[in-house]
């Protein structure tokens, strides 16, 4: 299995009318979250979509009135198309966007909106052609590295190819999108899927970890990491990532199913005790780490974890974990006795354990006092 620490494991791109220019594109992109399969944003997507897709009639009517006064104003046409698209009036939106292209055959925004609407309405061939047109029109040097419309088009072309299981093509589009926007955590997640489809799980893990560097609370990235580790039969890392995904998206069926597939933490504590009794400490450690990942508030799991570490001779780690157990069960006198024993028999290791815990709780006065006592004892 992958190496683990013995103690623990650890809205997309896009006056009232100005707002609607952005809101219209945002709703189209929110709709595409389902196209990309992002369970982690289901609740967010539904709430935002409900809020923005209820396009006030007066806003659309106001835009229509302005278009009637200035029928050759391409910006107004595109804004009206986006507002209609946000209201899911796709045929009317397409009509306005096509009218915009008659006025300006090279209007990048109109092609992008048409591409997004085509994907939303399951006209993938048309969507691909429109998005490629965006890439073509923004290929000049002055656009290449800065145009978010180009990045959005490249990203969605990647999603389309991913859906078609054309993994190399998808990876190419995602990498091109990342050259424009290097901090796009969602793009790294999709690139990871493409790399996984190509059989390169190490690259998939690397890209998911990059996504989490930019967005530590990205449920989708945690969940996909969990899937990879589960396939590698690494229950420790899988349980850690699935629980992290569950914390961020508890209502997502995928995270609920993933957590439930492991069973309750108490089952893993029982397994760890059995392995500990039989002398299989490596297996016991793995099992108790799973228990702690699934039930981080369990003092029983933390106590058994620390006891296993003592048996393995990892005394400083044991002190750190006993201190964690003490935080979970401050009235448990047995924990204090075990700490006193370790301080007496292994003072240098105990000092290291207390110092490790202080890094997690740098303002803890009791920890600081104990560290000073142990320093005096180890001189």
C-alpha positions in Angstrom: 0.0 0.0 0.0 1.1 3.7 -0.3 3.1 5.1 2.5 1.1 6.8 5.2 2.1 8.7 8.4 1.7 6.4 11.3 -0.3 8.9 13.2 -2.7 10.3 10.7 -3.5 10.8 7.0 -4.6 13.5 5.9 -18.7 29.3 -9.6 -16.7 28.4 -12.6 -15.6 30.8 -15.3 -17.4 32.6 -16.8 -26.2 48.2 -13.6 -28.7 45.2 -13.7 -28.0 44.6 -17.3 -24.3 44.4 -16.6 -25.0 41.8 -13.9 -27.0 39.8 -16.3 -24.2 39.7 -18.8 -22.2 37.7 -16.2 -25.2 35.9 -14.7 -26.3 34.5 -18.0 -23.0 32.9 -18.7 -22.8 31.7 -15.1 -26.1 29.9 -15.4 -25.0 28.2 -18.6 -21.8 27.1 -16.9 -23.7 25.9 -13.8 -25.9 23.8 -16.1 -22.7 22.3 -17.4 -21.7 21.1 -14.0 -24.1 18.2 -14.4 -22.6 17.6 -17.8 -19.2 17.2 -16.2 -20.6 15.1 -13.3 -19.6 17.3 -10.4 -21.5 15.8 -7.5 -19.7 18.1 -5.1 -21.5 21.1 -6.4 -25.0 19.7 -6.6 -26.5 21.7 -3.8 -24.6 24.8 -4.7 -25.6 24.4 -8.4 -29.3 23.8 -7.7 -29.6 26.8 -5.4 -27.7 29.2 -7.7 -29.4 27.9 -10.7 -32.8 28.4 -9.1 -31.9 31.9 -8.1 -30.4 33.0 -11.4 -32.5 31.0 -13.8 -35.6 32.8 -12.7 -34.7 35.6 -14.9 -37.0 38.5 -14.1 -39.3 39.1 -17.0 -38.7 42.8 -16.8 -34.9 42.3 -17.4 -35.5 40.3 -20.5 -38.2 42.7 -21.7 -35.9 45.6 -21.0 -33.2 44.0 -23.2 -35.7 43.2 -25.9 -36.8 46.9 -25.9 -33.2 48.0 -26.2 -32.6 45.6 -29.0 -35.6 46.9 -30.9 -34.2 50.4 -30.6 -30.7 49.3 -31.6 -31.1 46.1 -33.6 -27.5 46.2 -34.8 -26.0 46.4 -31.4 -24.1 43.1 -31.1 -23.5 43.5 -27.4 -27.2 43.9 -26.6 -28.0 40.9 -28.8 -25.5 38.7 -26.9 -26.7 40.0 -23.5 -30.3 39.2 -24.5 -29.2 35.7 -25.7 -27.5 35.1 -22.4 -30.4 36.3 -20.3 -32.7 34.0 -22.4 -30.3 31.1 -21.9 -30.2 31.7 -18.2 -34.0 31.4 -18.2 -33.6 28.2 -20.2 -35.4 29.6 -23.2 -32.8 28.0 -25.4 -34.4 28.4 -28.9 -34.9 32.1 -28.3 -31.4 32.5 -27.0 -29.9 30.7 -30.0 -31.9 33.0 -32.3 -30.5 36.1 -30.6 -26.9 34.8 -30.7 -27.2 33.9 -34.3 -28.5 37.4 -35.0 -25.4 38.7 -33.2 -23.2 36.7 -35.5 -24.8 38.2 -38.5 -23.8 41.6 -37.2 -20.3 40.4 -36.2 -19.3 37.0 -37.7 -16.3 36.9 -35.3 -18.0 37.6 -32.0 -16.2 35.2 -29.6 -18.8 35.5 -26.9 -21.7 34.6 -29.2 -19.8 31.4 -30.3 -19.0 30.5 -26.7 -22.6 30.9 -25.6 -23.9 28.9 -28.6 -21.4 26.2 -27.7 -22.5 26.0 -24.1 -26.1 25.9 -25.0 -25.5 23.2 -27.6 -23.8 21.0 -24.9 -26.7 21.7 -22.5 -29.2 20.7 -25.1 -27.2 17.5 -26.0 -26.1 18.7 -29.4 -22.5 17.8 -28.8 -21.4 18.0 -32.4 -22.6 21.5 -32.8 -21.2 22.4 -29.4 -17.8 21.1 -30.4 -17.8 23.2 -33.6 -18.8 26.4 -31.8 -16.1 25.9 -29.1 -13.4 25.1 -31.6 -14.4 28.4 -33.4 -13.8 30.2 -30.1 -10.3 28.6 -29.9 -9.7 29.5 -33.5 -10.7 33.2 -33.1 -8.7 33.6 -29.9 -5.5 31.9 -31.3 -3.7 35.2 -31.9 -0.9 36.1 -29.5 -2.8 38.9 -27.8 -5.5 36.4 -26.8 -3.7 33.2 -26.2 -2.5 33.6 -22.7 -5.2 35.8 -21.2 -8.6 35.2 -22.7 -10.9 33.5 -20.2 -13.3 32.7 -23.1 -10.6 30.7 -24.7 -9.9 28.9 -21.5 -13.6 28.2 -21.0 -13.9 26.8 -24.5 -10.7 24.6 -24.1 -12.0 23.3 -20.7 -15.4 22.3 -22.1 -13.9 20.7 -25.2 -11.8 18.7 -22.7 -15.0 17.7 -20.8 -16.7 16.7 -24.0 -13.7 14.5 -25.1 -13.6 13.0 -21.6 -17.3 12.1 -21.9 -16.5 10.5 -25.3 -13.6 8.6 -23.6 -11.0 10.2 -25.9 -8.7 10.6 -23.0 -5.6 11.9 -24.9 -7.6 14.6 -26.6 -9.2 15.5 -23.3 -5.8 15.8 -21.6 -4.5 18.1 -24.4 -7.5 20.5 -24.0 -7.2 20.6 -20.2 -3.5 21.2 -20.3 -4.0 24.0 -22.8 -6.7 25.5 -20.5 -4.3 25.3 -17.6 -1.7 27.3 -19.5 -4.2 30.2 -19.4 -5.5 29.7 -15.9 -2.9 27.8 -13.7 -5.0 27.9 -10.5 -8.2 26.2 -11.9 -8.7 23.4 -9.4 -11.6 22.0 -11.4 -9.5 21.7 -14.5 -6.9 19.7 -12.6 -9.6 17.3 -11.4 -10.8 16.8 -15.0 -7.2 16.4 -16.2 -6.7 13.7 -13.5 -9.7 11.8 -14.9 -8.2 12.0 -18.4 -4.8 10.7 -17.0 -6.6 7.9 -15.2 -8.4 7.0 -18.4 -5.0 6.7 -20.0 -3.9 4.4 -17.3 -1.5 6.8 -15.6 -2.8 6.8 -12.0 0.3 8.4 -10.6 -0.3 11.4 -12.8 -4.0 11.4 -11.8 -3.1 11.5 -8.1 -0.6 14.3 -8.7 -3.2 16.5 -10.5 -5.8 15.8 -7.8 -3.3 16.8 -5.1 -2.5 20.0 -7.1 -6.3 20.7 -7.2 -6.4 20.4 -3.4 -3.5 22.7 -3.0 -5.6 25.4 -4.7 -8.8 24.4 -3.1 -8.4 22.2 0.0 -12.2 21.8 0.5 -12.8 20.6 -3.1 -15.1 17.5 -2.4 -14.8 16.2 -5.9 -11.0 16.0 -5.8 -11.1 14.2 -2.4 -13.7 11.8 -3.7 -11.8 11.0 -6.9 -8.6 10.4 -4.9 -10.6 8.1 -2.7 -11.7 6.1 -5.7 -8.1 5.7 -7.0 -6.9 4.6 -3.6 -9.8 2.2 -3.2 -8.9 0.6 -6.6 -5.3 0.3 -5.3 -6.7 -1.5 -2.2 -5.4 1.2 0.0 -8.1 1.4 2.6 -6.2 3.9 4.8 -5.9 6.6 2.2 -9.2 5.8 0.6 -11.1 6.2 3.9 -9.3 9.5 4.6 -10.2 11.0 1.2 -13.8 9.7 1.2 -14.4 11.2 4.7 -12.9 14.5 3.6 -15.2 14.5 0.6 -18.2 13.6 2.9 -17.4 16.5 5.2 -17.5 18.9 2.3 -20.5 17.4 0.5 -22.5 15.3 3.1 -25.6 15.4 0.9 -24.0 13.9 -2.1 -25.1 10.3 -2.6 -21.6 9.3 -3.8 -19.9 10.4 -0.6 -22.6 8.8 1.5 -22.2 5.5 -0.3 -18.5 5.6 -0.1 -18.5 6.1 3.6 -21.1 3.4 4.2 -19.2 0.9 2.1 -16.5 0.8 4.8 -19.0 0.0 7.6 -18.9 1.7 11.0 -15.7 2.7 12.7 -16.5 0.3 15.6 -16.1 -2.6 13.1 -12.6 -1.4 12.2 -11.7 -0.9 15.9 -12.7 -4.6 16.5 -10.6 -5.7 13.6 -7.6 -3.8 14.8 -7.9 -5.3 18.3 -8.0 -8.8 16.8 -4.9 -8.1 14.7 -3.2 -6.6 17.7 -3.9 -9.6 19.8 -2.6 -11.9 17.1 0.6 -9.9 16.8 0.0 -8.5 13.4 0.8 -4.9 14.3 1.2 -3.7 10.7 -2.4 -4.8 9.8 -3.6 -3.5 13.2 -2.2 -0.1 12.4 -3.8 0.1 9.0 -7.2 -1.0 10.5 -7.1 1.5 13.3 -6.1 4.3 10.9 -9.2 3.5 8.9 -11.3 3.6 12.1 -9.9 7.0 12.9 -10.4 8.3 9.4 -14.1 7.2 9.6 -14.6 8.3 13.2 -12.2 11.1 14.0 -14.1 11.9 17.2 -13.7 8.4 18.6 -11.5 8.4 21.8 -11.5 4.6 21.8 -10.0 4.5 18.3 -7.3 7.1 19.3 -6.5 5.1 22.5 -6.1 1.8 20.6 -4.1 3.6 18.0 -1.7 4.9 20.6 -1.4 1.5 22.2 -0.5 -0.1 18.9 2.2 2.5 18.3 3.7 1.7 21.8 3.9 -1.9 20.8 5.6 -1.0 17.6 8.1 1.1 19.5 6.9 4.4 18.0 6.9 6.1 21.4 6.9 9.8 20.3 4.0 9.2 17.9 2.2 7.3 20.7 2.5 10.3 23.0 1.1 12.6 20.2 -1.9 10.3 19.7 -2.5 9.8 23.4 -2.7 13.6 23.6 -5.2 13.6 20.8 -7.2 10.9 22.8 -7.0 13.1 25.9 -8.6 16.0 24.0 -11.4 13.7 22.9 -11.9 12.2 26.4 -10.4 14.7 29.0 -11.9 12.7 32.0 -10.3 9.4 31.0 -7.7 8.8 33.7 -6.3 5.8 31.9 -4.9 8.1 29.2 -3.0 10.2 31.8 -1.5 7.1 33.3 -0.2 5.9 29.8 1.3 9.3 29.2 3.0 9.4 32.6 4.5 5.9 31.9 5.9 7.1 28.5 7.3 10.2 30.0 9.0 8.2 32.7 10.3 5.4 30.5 11.0 7.3 27.3 11.5 11.0 28.2 13.2 12.0 25.0 10.5 10.4 22.9 7.8 11.9 25.1 9.4 15.4 24.6 9.3 14.9 20.8 5.6 13.8 21.0 4.6 16.8 23.0 6.5 19.1 20.6 4.7 17.5 17.7 1.4 18.2 19.4 2.3 21.8 20.1 2.7 22.4 16.4 -1.0 21.5 16.1 -1.9 23.7 19.1 0.7 26.4 19.3 -1.1 28.4 22.0 -1.6 25.5 24.5 0.0 26.6 27.7 -0.2 23.1 29.3 1.8 21.6 26.4 4.4 24.3 26.7 4.8 23.7 30.5 5.1 20.0 30.0 7.7 20.5 27.3 9.8 22.6 29.7 9.6 19.9 32.4 10.7 17.2 29.9 13.5 19.4 28.6 14.8 19.7 32.2 14.5 16.0 32.7 16.4 15.1 29.5 19.4 17.4 30.1 
